[in-house]
Amino acid sequence: MDSATEHDDFALSRVPRARRYHWFSIAVQRFGMLSSLASFLIGATLGFGMSFWHAVLAITFGAVILEVLTVFTGIAGQREGLSTSVLARWTGFGRAGSSLIGLAISVSAIGWFGIQNAVSARGLAGLLGGLPAWGWALLFGLAVTAIVMFGIGSMAWTAYLTVPAFLALAGWSIVVELSKHNFADLLAARPAGPEMSLLQGTSIVAGGFIVGAVITPDMSRFNRSGKDVVKQTVLGISLGEYVIGLIGVLLALALKTNDVIAIVTSTSGFLGTLVIVAATLKINDWNLYAASLGIVNFVDQVFGRRVKRGAVTLVVGVAGTVLGAAGILDSFTQFLTLLGVVFPPIAGIMVAEYFLARTWRADLRDSRETGGLPASSPVWVPAGLAVWAIASLVGQFVDWGLPSVNSVVVAIVLYVAAHALGLVRGVGKSSTPAPHVPQHS
């Protein structure tokens, strides 16, 4: 075993069976991703515009959509032991297309890493003082960067510590506030904000974690079986959406606001700030991890150079931390939100190719038996890129239904149709570099 490759978390190779984790370890991290400020925000948004029981329905429908998509992308990643951007070479995009996916994921993940880091820092500065917000942002961002540099193992231990702490703190937060209200009255309360339809609510829930569904192979490649993927997905998403989402719903109904930071800090003060920190930590380490994997693949495919994931993590972690602390990334929020439109179709195309079209499945299967990668990959898959563009436009401009779901369904249908018409074929052929062999003196 190449220790350098292992330390880099097999960024450009398959994760060996001997290096896979128990499903519960991955499930805790999946739940950690969902038990974040974003989930609180989604819940509070629903509670501000919907009654409790309508919010429950929206969360249920949204969670089912996410679980189905996540299970399929997750099983593909688990079987092949490959990250999202590497697997994409043989699931509808080709070498050049996969590098674009890696770059898009990285830009989005770095941006949100910096923004969420800055949000936590402002909470710490306001409550603890001692340092200005930018100082807390630097400390917090560098701490997350150090954790991610050591890979999936250190991230697992971080989850073991922060997830129980987050649950305890969030539980305290809701007990403190809801003790002041009649629970039955909250269940029957009318929302304080403009009324939101069930379709809108479901779209918010499904769209809120759709990028997480796309990058599931980054996580599920460390699973031991497809059953493990299903267990971690159902447990992680169900608990994350229901527990954290419904806490947000109830607090929004109780306090008549959707301001998440105000909700949490006003209910439990210092403990509320710790909730924010714990929640941000467990989503931000995966933001940074996904960014590092995407950049490693991009540099490998575009420049033909193999860079170490740990070194990439350090560079992008520092860059994201500094940009977020300086407030520069805040002006890019709209761009990052727009970028999120391109992700759902990626999952649809990968699922359609891997499970239905199966154009390159034999190459993946044969190489999987030897623990390596296919000897070559297409440079481009024009049909895949065309479907990606069309489905993204549908997600952006078609208002009917759920935009994220629309784009996934359109991507699957168009890709399968293109395959049936014989249009799915690679253009160009790229040889896969031989695996790195460590040098011994």
NORRAMO-V678235 format. One record per residue. N is the residue number from 0. OMEGA is omega in whole degrees, -180 to 180 (none if undefined). Layout:
{{N;OMEGA} {N;OMEGA}}
This chain:
{{0;177} {1;-176} {2;179} {3;178} {4;-179} {5;-180} {6;178} {7;179} {8;174} {9;-174} {10;-178} {11;-178} {12;178} {13;173} {14;-179} {15;-180} {16;-177} {17;-178} {18;178} {19;-176} {20;172} {21;-174} {22;-177} {23;179} {24;179} {25;180} {26;178} {27;179} {28;176} {29;178} {30;178} {31;178} {32;-176} {33;179} {34;-174} {35;176} {36;-179} {37;179} {38;174} {39;-178} {40;179} {41;179} {42;-180} {43;178} {44;178} {45;-178} {46;179} {47;-176} {48;-178} {49;172} {50;-177} {51;-174} {52;173} {53;177} {54;177} {55;178} {56;180} {57;179} {58;180} {59;-179} {60;180} {61;-180} {62;179} {63;179} {64;-180} {65;-177} {66;180} {67;-179} {68;-178} {69;179} {70;-178} {71;179} {72;-180} {73;179} {74;177} {75;179} {76;-179} {77;-179} {78;-175} {79;-180} {80;-174} {81;176} {82;-177} {83;-174} {84;177} {85;179} {86;-178} {87;179} {88;-177} {89;178} {90;169} {91;-175} {92;-178} {93;-176} {94;-177} {95;179} {96;180} {97;178} {98;176} {99;178} {100;179} {101;180} {102;-180} {103;178} {104;-177} {105;-180} {106;180} {107;-176} {108;179} {109;180} {110;-180} {111;175} {112;-179} {113;-178} {114;-178} {115;176} {116;-180} {117;178} {118;178} {119;-179} {120;179} {121;177} {122;179} {123;-179} {124;-178} {125;-175} {126;-176} {127;-177} {128;179} {129;179} {130;172} {131;-178} {132;-178} {133;178} {134;176} {135;179} {136;179} {137;-179} {138;-177} {139;-180} {140;180} {141;177} {142;178} {143;179} {144;180} {145;179} {146;-176} {147;179} {148;-179} {149;169} {150;-171} {151;-179} {152;-180} {153;177} {154;178} {155;180} {156;176} {157;179} {158;179} {159;-179} {160;-171} {161;-177} {162;175} {163;179} {164;179} {165;-179} {166;180} {167;-178} {168;179} {169;178} {170;177} {171;-179} {172;-176} {173;178} {174;-180} {175;-176} {176;-175} {177;177} {178;180} {179;-175} {180;174} {181;-174} {182;-180} {183;178} {184;179} {185;-180} {186;-179} {187;-174} {188;174} {189;-180} {190;-176} {191;-176} {192;177} {193;-177} {194;-179} {195;-180} {196;178} {197;179} {198;179} {199;180} {200;178} {201;179} {202;179} {203;-179} {204;-178} {205;-178} {206;-176} {207;-177} {208;-174} {209;178} {210;177} {211;177} {212;-180} {213;-176} {214;179} {215;178} {216;177} {217;-179} {218;-173} {219;177} {220;177} {221;177} {222;-177} {223;-178} {224;176} {225;177} {226;178} {227;179} {228;180} {229;-179} {230;-177} {231;-179} {232;-179} {233;-180} {234;-175} {235;-177} {236;-179} {237;179} {238;-178} {239;-177} {240;-176} {241;-176} {242;-176} {243;-180} {244;-178} {245;172} {246;177} {247;179} {248;-177} {249;180} {250;178} {251;178} {252;-179} {253;-174} {254;177} {255;178} {256;175} {257;177} {258;-172} {259;-178} {260;179} {261;180} {262;-173} {263;-177} {264;-179} {265;-178} {266;-175} {267;172} {268;-178} {269;179} {270;178} {271;178} {272;176} {273;175} {274;-180} {275;-178} {276;-179} {277;-179} {278;-179} {279;-177} {280;-174} {281;171} {282;-174} {283;178} {284;177} {285;171} {286;-177} {287;180} {288;178} {289;179} {290;-178} {291;179} {292;180} {293;-179} {294;178} {295;179} {296;-180} {297;-180} {298;179} {299;-175} {300;-175} {301;-175} {302;179} {303;-179} {304;179} {305;180} {306;-177} {307;-178} {308;180} {309;179} {310;177} {311;179} {312;-180} {313;-177} {314;-176} {315;177} {316;178} {317;-180} {318;180} {319;179} {320;-178} {321;-180} {322;178} {323;180} {324;-179} {325;179} {326;-177} {327;-175} {328;-180} {329;-179} {330;-180} {331;-176} {332;-180} {333;178} {334;-180} {335;177} {336;177} {337;180} {338;180} {339;179} {340;-175} {341;-174} {342;-178} {343;-180} {344;178} {345;179} {346;-180} {347;-180} {348;-179} {349;178} {350;-179} {351;-179} {352;-173} {353;-174} {354;-175} {355;-179} {356;174} {357;-178} {358;-177} {359;-178} {360;-180} {361;179} {362;179} {363;-178} {364;-177} {365;-179} {366;179} {367;-179} {368;179} {369;180} {370;-179} {371;177} {372;174} {373;-175} {374;-179} {375;176} {376;175} {377;177} {378;178} {379;168} {380;-174} {381;-180} {382;179} {383;-180} {384;179} {385;178} {386;178} {387;-178} {388;-178} {389;-178} {390;177} {391;178} {392;177} {393;179} {394;-177} {395;-168} {396;179} {397;-174} {398;-176} {399;176} {400;-180} {401;-175} {402;-177} {403;179} {404;177} {405;-175} {406;178} {407;-178} {408;178} {409;180} {410;-180} {411;-177} {412;-178} {413;-179} {414;179} {415;178} {416;178} {417;178} {418;180} {419;179} {420;179} {421;-177} {422;-180} {423;178} {424;180} {425;174} {426;-175} {427;-179} {428;-177} {429;178} {430;178} {431;-180} {432;177} {433;180} {434;-179} {435;178} {436;-177} {437;-180} {438;180} {439;180} {440;none}}
